[in-house]
Amino acid sequence: MHPSYRRLIEHFQDWAIGFPDAPELNPLLETRLTPEEAELLADLPFFPHTLEQLSLLYGLFPEELAGKLDPLAFKGIVFRHESKNTVRYALNDSMFTFYRSPFWAGKDEESARRLAALSNTYFYGPYGPEFGAFPTMGLRAIPIGKTIRDTRQVLPYEDLVQVLDREAVFCTSHCPCRQRKNLDPDSSPCRFETFNCLHFGRLAGYMIKNEMGRAISREETLEILKAAAEAGLVHGISNTREGMDTICNCCSCCCLFLESVHKHHLFGHQPSNYTLEIQAAACKGCGLCVERCPMMALSLQPHPEARNKTGQAPALEADRCLGCGVCAYKCPTNSLGLVRRSEEQDFPLNFRDQVLRMGQERGRDITAPRSK
């Protein structure tokens, strides 16, 4: 392995989501980055820094450094944010760099197909447990609104409409998880729509500028969410209470988080503050909810209150329930609905809080400066 790749791996290991070293990793790095790019990135902070601050770090004039970082922002490896007076850059984490940004644009070309196959192999090996085996997840389930029985306790960060009402910039992109599967010849193509990954705020602006997504309206965003609910996809939002920037519409066959349930026997999204309530007397025993549940948390079982011909009603494995509402959304008898959990989920406040928690869970002090 080239020494620059080794330095970059060590740098990623200092962050919330690391990059476990393995034989599958070298070809993945070679496909995504040149050694020169890896050498530059091995010193780039994960938290945003101004171009002037980074110029001092690298010993380069601002214009020269920007000429090196801007192409990497276009590739989705470096995050670039421009405000009225400053430009800030940060290194995107390993999941963003290798599992999200390369596939958002939906390009079907040789490099994308190669990267898809390599990233899938690496995920099924050492990478899956790296981000899925810890309490704090990257996404949390957010309920489909109409499936909540009593909406009086719904908090602003749990209501999709309220979340979107605070935003002004929206974009949609291809689902990177489904795109990875569709491009990999060794994977089964997904039956679901791919162009329904949603982003807003600063991330949406970054994606639109760098041609990873298409600008849409708030109304179009809501239409995509409705179509996803109809299709049986889980709304997975950024796992914070403030500054959320993504809503994934996830299938259990492709989503990195939900697929981990089946491939690595880990939990998927951070559960919402809701869980399923079943009214067995109203159930017709059709089993549609069992088919739609992404977590395989439901099964039809004999029930003394069931009045249908089968004498069965859904039984819930409560510790697997995400509280997403996918099962209840299409229930023909309204016998399913979401109710508030007895204990509140402890969601991180913002992105910084999230990565600090994730770092602590992995035994990493990600606030400590790293010497060059």
C-alpha positions as CSV (number, residue, x, y, z in Angstrom):
1,M,0.0,0.0,0.0
2,H,1.2,3.5,-0.9
3,P,2.4,5.4,2.3
4,S,-0.1,8.3,1.5
5,Y,-3.0,5.9,1.7
6,R,-1.7,4.6,5.0
7,R,-1.5,8.1,6.4
8,L,-5.1,8.7,5.2
9,I,-6.4,5.5,6.9
10,E,-4.7,6.6,10.1
11,H,-6.4,10.0,9.8
12,F,-9.8,8.4,9.3
13,Q,-9.3,6.2,12.3
14,D,-9.2,9.4,14.5
15,W,-12.7,10.3,13.5
16,A,-16.2,9.1,14.6
17,I,-16.5,6.5,11.8
18,G,-13.1,4.9,11.1
19,F,-11.7,3.0,8.2
20,P,-10.8,-0.6,9.3
21,D,-7.6,-1.7,7.5
22,A,-8.2,-4.8,5.4
23,P,-7.0,-6.3,2.1
24,E,-10.2,-5.0,0.4
25,L,-9.3,-1.4,1.3
26,N,-6.4,-0.7,-1.0
27,P,-8.2,-1.1,-4.3
28,L,-11.1,0.9,-2.9
29,L,-8.7,3.8,-2.1
30,E,-6.9,3.5,-5.4
31,T,-10.2,3.7,-7.3
32,R,-11.4,6.8,-5.4
33,L,-8.2,8.8,-4.8
34,T,-4.7,9.3,-6.2
35,P,-1.8,9.1,-3.8
36,E,-1.3,12.9,-4.1
37,E,-4.9,13.5,-3.2
38,A,-4.6,11.1,-0.2
39,E,-1.5,12.9,1.0
40,L,-3.3,16.2,0.9
41,L,-6.4,14.9,2.7
42,A,-4.4,13.1,5.4
43,D,-3.9,16.5,7.1
44,L,-7.3,18.1,6.4
45,P,-9.5,18.5,9.5
46,F,-12.9,17.0,9.7
47,F,-14.4,20.1,11.4
48,P,-14.7,23.1,9.0
49,H,-11.7,25.5,8.8
50,T,-11.4,28.7,6.9
51,L,-9.2,28.8,3.8
52,E,-6.9,31.2,5.7
53,Q,-6.5,28.8,8.6
54,L,-5.8,25.9,6.3
55,S,-3.2,27.9,4.4
56,L,-1.2,28.3,7.6
57,L,-1.5,24.6,8.3
58,Y,-0.3,23.6,4.8
59,G,2.1,26.4,4.2
60,L,0.4,27.3,0.9
61,F,-1.1,30.5,-0.5
62,P,-4.9,30.5,-0.2
63,E,-5.4,30.5,-4.0
64,E,-3.0,27.6,-4.4
65,L,-4.7,25.5,-1.7
66,A,-8.2,26.3,-3.0
67,G,-7.0,25.0,-6.4
68,K,-6.3,21.7,-4.8
69,L,-9.3,21.4,-2.5
70,D,-12.1,22.6,-4.9
71,P,-11.8,19.6,-7.3
72,L,-12.0,17.3,-4.3
73,A,-15.2,19.1,-3.2
74,F,-16.6,18.4,-6.7
75,K,-15.8,14.8,-6.2
76,G,-17.7,14.7,-2.9
77,I,-14.6,14.1,-0.7
78,V,-14.1,17.5,0.7
79,F,-17.0,19.7,2.0
80,R,-16.8,23.3,0.9
81,H,-19.1,25.9,2.3
82,E,-19.0,29.5,1.2
83,S,-20.7,32.3,3.2
84,K,-20.6,36.0,2.6
85,N,-17.1,36.6,3.8
86,T,-15.4,33.2,4.3
87,V,-14.9,29.8,2.6
88,R,-14.6,26.8,4.9
89,Y,-13.4,23.3,4.0
90,A,-13.6,20.0,5.9
91,L,-12.8,16.4,5.1
92,N,-16.0,14.3,4.7
93,D,-16.1,11.1,6.7
94,S,-15.4,7.6,5.3
95,M,-19.1,6.8,4.8
96,F,-19.8,10.1,3.0
97,T,-16.7,9.8,0.8
98,F,-17.1,6.1,-0.2
99,Y,-20.7,5.2,0.2
100,R,-22.7,8.4,-0.4
101,S,-21.2,11.1,-2.6
102,P,-19.9,8.8,-5.4
103,F,-23.4,7.5,-6.2
104,W,-25.7,10.5,-5.7
105,A,-25.4,11.7,-9.3
106,G,-26.5,8.3,-10.6
107,K,-23.7,8.0,-13.1
108,D,-23.4,4.6,-14.8
109,E,-19.8,4.5,-15.8
110,E,-16.9,2.1,-15.4
111,S,-15.3,3.9,-12.4
112,A,-18.7,4.0,-10.6
113,R,-19.3,0.3,-11.3
114,R,-15.9,-0.6,-10.0
115,L,-16.3,1.5,-6.9
116,A,-19.7,0.0,-6.2
117,A,-18.4,-3.6,-6.3
118,L,-15.4,-2.7,-4.1
119,S,-17.4,-0.8,-1.6
120,N,-20.0,-3.6,-1.3
121,T,-17.2,-6.1,-0.6
122,Y,-15.7,-3.9,2.0
123,F,-19.1,-3.3,3.7
124,Y,-19.8,-7.0,3.9
125,G,-16.4,-7.5,5.5
126,P,-14.9,-5.1,8.1
127,Y,-16.7,-1.9,7.4
128,G,-20.3,-2.8,8.3
129,P,-19.7,-3.3,12.1
130,E,-17.5,-0.1,12.2
131,F,-20.5,2.1,11.9
132,G,-23.4,-0.2,12.9
133,A,-22.2,-1.8,16.1
134,F,-22.5,1.2,18.4
135,P,-25.4,2.9,20.1
136,T,-25.4,6.2,18.2
137,M,-26.4,5.7,14.5
138,G,-26.1,8.1,11.6
139,L,-29.8,8.1,10.8
140,R,-32.9,7.9,13.0
141,A,-36.3,6.7,12.0
142,I,-38.9,9.5,11.7
143,P,-42.6,8.4,11.7
144,I,-44.9,8.7,8.8
145,G,-47.2,11.4,10.3
146,K,-50.6,9.9,9.6
147,T,-49.7,6.7,11.4
148,I,-49.3,8.4,14.9
149,R,-52.5,7.9,16.9
150,D,-52.1,11.0,19.1
151,T,-50.1,13.8,17.5
152,R,-50.3,16.2,20.5
153,Q,-46.9,15.1,21.9
154,V,-45.1,15.2,18.5
155,L,-42.0,17.4,18.9
156,P,-40.8,19.6,16.0
157,Y,-37.8,17.4,15.1
158,E,-40.2,14.4,14.9
159,D,-42.5,16.1,12.4
160,L,-41.4,16.0,8.8
161,V,-43.5,18.9,7.7
162,Q,-42.2,21.1,10.5
163,V,-38.6,20.1,9.7
164,L,-39.1,21.1,6.0
165,D,-40.9,24.3,6.8
166,R,-37.7,25.6,8.4
167,E,-35.7,25.0,5.2
168,A,-35.3,27.1,2.0
169,V,-33.0,25.0,-0.2
170,F,-34.0,21.4,-1.3
171,C,-32.5,18.9,-3.6
172,T,-33.0,15.3,-4.6
173,S,-30.4,12.7,-5.7
174,H,-30.2,9.0,-6.4
175,C,-30.2,6.8,-3.4
176,P,-26.5,5.8,-3.0
177,C,-27.3,2.5,-1.4
178,R,-29.6,1.4,-4.2
179,Q,-27.3,2.8,-6.8
180,R,-24.4,0.7,-5.4
181,K,-26.5,-2.4,-5.7
182,N,-27.7,-1.6,-9.2
183,L,-24.1,-0.9,-10.5
184,D,-22.6,-4.0,-8.9
185,P,-22.9,-7.1,-11.1
186,D,-22.7,-9.4,-8.1
187,S,-25.7,-7.7,-6.4
188,S,-29.4,-8.0,-7.2
189,P,-30.9,-4.8,-8.7
190,C,-33.3,-3.0,-6.4
191,R,-37.0,-2.9,-7.3
192,F,-37.5,0.6,-5.8
193,E,-37.1,4.0,-7.3
194,T,-33.6,5.4,-6.8
195,F,-34.1,9.1,-7.4
196,N,-35.7,9.9,-4.0
197,C,-32.9,10.7,-1.6
198,L,-33.7,14.1,-0.1
199,H,-31.4,16.8,1.2
200,F,-31.8,20.4,2.3
201,G,-30.0,23.4,3.8
202,R,-26.2,23.7,3.5
203,L,-25.8,20.1,2.2
204,A,-28.4,20.6,-0.6
205,G,-26.5,23.8,-1.7
206,Y,-23.2,21.8,-1.8
207,M,-24.7,19.0,-3.8
208,I,-26.4,21.3,-6.3
209,K,-23.2,23.3,-6.8
210,N,-21.2,20.1,-7.3
211,E,-23.7,18.4,-9.6
212,M,-24.6,15.6,-7.2
213,G,-28.3,16.5,-6.9
214,R,-31.1,18.4,-8.6
215,A,-32.8,21.4,-7.0
216,I,-36.4,20.9,-6.2
217,S,-39.2,22.7,-4.3
218,R,-40.6,22.0,-0.9
219,E,-43.8,20.8,-2.5
220,E,-41.8,18.3,-4.7
221,T,-40.0,17.1,-1.5
222,L,-43.3,16.3,0.1
223,E,-44.5,14.5,-3.0
224,I,-41.4,12.3,-3.0
225,L,-41.9,11.5,0.7
226,K,-45.5,10.5,0.0
227,A,-44.5,8.2,-2.8
228,A,-41.9,6.6,-0.6
229,A,-44.4,6.0,2.1
230,E,-46.7,4.4,-0.4
231,A,-43.9,2.1,-1.6
232,G,-43.1,1.0,2.0
233,L,-39.8,2.8,2.4
234,V,-38.5,4.0,5.8
235,H,-38.0,7.7,6.3
236,G,-34.5,8.0,7.9
237,I,-33.5,11.5,8.9
238,S,-30.2,12.8,10.2
239,N,-29.8,11.6,13.8
240,T,-29.9,15.0,15.5
241,R,-32.5,17.3,16.9
242,E,-31.1,20.4,15.1
243,G,-29.5,21.0,11.7
244,M,-30.9,17.9,10.0
245,D,-29.9,17.9,6.3
246,T,-31.0,14.5,4.9
247,I,-34.0,12.3,4.6
248,C,-33.3,8.9,3.2
249,N,-36.1,6.7,2.0
250,C,-34.7,3.4,2.9
251,C,-35.4,-0.2,1.7
252,S,-34.2,-3.1,3.8
253,C,-32.5,-4.8,0.9
254,C,-30.0,-2.0,0.1
255,C,-29.8,0.6,2.9
256,L,-26.5,0.4,4.7
257,F,-28.3,0.7,8.1
258,L,-31.2,-1.7,7.5
259,E,-29.1,-4.2,5.6
260,S,-26.8,-4.4,8.6
261,V,-29.7,-6.0,10.4
262,H,-29.5,-9.0,8.0
263,K,-25.8,-9.0,7.1
264,H,-24.2,-8.1,10.4
265,H,-27.0,-8.8,12.9
266,L,-26.9,-5.2,14.1
267,F,-29.6,-2.7,14.6
268,G,-30.6,-0.4,11.8
269,H,-31.7,3.2,12.2
270,Q,-31.9,4.8,15.7
271,P,-35.6,4.1,16.6
272,S,-38.0,6.9,16.8
273,N,-39.9,7.9,20.0
274,Y,-42.8,5.8,18.9
275,T,-43.6,2.1,18.8
276,L,-46.5,0.0,17.3
277,E,-49.8,-0.5,19.0
278,I,-52.0,-3.3,17.7
279,Q,-55.8,-3.6,18.0
280,A,-56.3,-7.2,17.3
281,A,-60.1,-7.1,17.3
282,A,-60.1,-4.9,14.2
283,C,-57.4,-6.9,12.3
284,K,-58.5,-8.8,9.2
285,G,-55.4,-11.0,9.2
286,C,-54.2,-10.1,5.7
287,G,-50.5,-10.0,6.7
288,L,-49.7,-6.9,4.7
289,C,-48.0,-5.3,7.7
290,V,-45.8,-8.4,8.0
291,E,-44.7,-8.0,4.4
292,R,-44.0,-4.2,4.8
293,C,-42.0,-4.3,8.1
294,P,-38.4,-3.5,7.3
295,M,-37.1,-5.0,10.5
296,M,-39.0,-8.4,10.4
297,A,-40.5,-7.4,13.7
298,L,-44.1,-8.6,12.9
299,S,-45.6,-12.1,12.4
300,L,-49.1,-13.3,12.3
301,Q,-50.0,-15.3,15.4
302,P,-53.2,-16.8,16.9
303,H,-54.8,-14.2,19.1
304,P,-57.8,-14.5,21.4
305,E,-59.3,-11.1,20.4
306,A,-58.9,-11.7,16.6
307,R,-62.4,-11.8,14.9
308,N,-61.2,-12.6,11.4
309,K,-61.4,-16.0,9.6
310,T,-57.9,-16.9,10.4
311,G,-58.1,-16.1,14.1
312,Q,-54.7,-14.4,13.8
313,A,-53.3,-10.9,14.4
314,P,-49.9,-9.4,14.2
315,A,-47.5,-10.0,17.0
316,L,-44.7,-7.5,17.6
317,E,-41.1,-8.2,18.6
318,A,-41.0,-4.8,20.4
319,D,-37.2,-4.5,20.7
320,R,-36.9,-4.6,16.8
321,C,-39.5,-1.9,16.1
322,L,-38.1,1.3,14.6
323,G,-41.4,3.2,15.1
324,C,-41.3,4.2,11.4
325,G,-45.0,3.6,10.7
326,V,-44.4,1.7,7.4
327,C,-46.6,-1.2,8.6
328,A,-49.5,1.0,9.8
329,Y,-49.5,3.3,6.8
330,K,-51.3,0.8,4.5
331,C,-53.3,-1.1,7.1
332,P,-56.8,-1.6,5.6
333,T,-58.6,-1.7,8.9
334,N,-56.5,0.9,10.8
335,S,-55.8,-1.7,13.4
336,L,-52.2,-0.5,13.7
337,G,-50.9,2.8,14.9
338,L,-47.9,4.4,16.6
339,V,-47.9,5.4,20.2
340,R,-45.3,7.2,22.3
341,R,-42.6,5.0,23.8
342,S,-42.4,4.8,27.6
343,E,-38.8,6.0,27.5
344,E,-37.6,8.9,25.3
345,Q,-34.8,8.3,22.8
346,D,-31.7,10.3,23.5
347,F,-31.0,11.9,20.1
348,P,-27.8,14.0,19.7
349,L,-28.5,17.7,19.7
350,N,-26.5,18.5,16.5
351,F,-23.8,17.2,14.2
352,R,-21.0,18.0,16.6
353,D,-22.7,16.3,19.5
354,Q,-23.4,13.3,17.2
355,V,-19.8,12.8,16.2
356,L,-18.5,13.4,19.7
357,R,-20.8,10.6,21.0
358,M,-19.8,8.3,18.2
359,G,-16.1,8.9,18.9
360,Q,-16.5,8.3,22.6
361,E,-18.4,5.0,21.9
362,R,-15.4,3.9,19.8
363,G,-12.8,5.1,22.4
364,R,-11.6,8.0,20.3
365,D,-10.9,11.6,21.4
366,I,-11.8,13.3,18.1
367,T,-11.3,16.8,19.6
368,A,-7.6,16.2,20.1
369,P,-5.5,18.0,17.4
370,R,-3.5,15.7,15.1
371,S,0.0,16.8,14.4
372,K,1.2,16.9,10.8
